[in-house]
């Protein structure tokens, strides 16, 4: 339903934002459950995957995911127990901990990413009739909002 943006109240847009967030979260959570992962664990895995063999500082994870160090430590410890990653000390400063993805899990990351993309395509494009262009615009706006918050 197209509405003139000047006619949408702040509470209506807030409700729509919350609803969209819950729907997207539910799609991701349901898909990730088959791998025994939460969304935050998946976000953490993805960031560490992107960092490559050198790994990623726990402090960087905390800042990027906009959470607390105790929470990140808990997420990383749980993923370590599952064999997804391991922690090492930084070679320059042993007080700094890095999270490094288990090399055997790299293929699983690719599998999850491909499967989750397909799940979102199916649910959003086919069932909700959202075009690729509409989704691209939505994601572009999310990036702008997130960048604004960091400045």
Buried (B, 14 or more C-beta within 10 A) or exposed (E): EEEEEEEEEEEEEEEEEEEEEEEBEEBBEEBBEEBEBBEBBBBBBBBBBEBEEEBBBBEBBBEEBEBEEEEBBEBBEBBBEBEBBBBBEEEEEEEEBBBBBBEEBEEBBEEBBEBBEEBBEEBBBEEEEBEEEEBEEBEEEEEEEEEEEEE
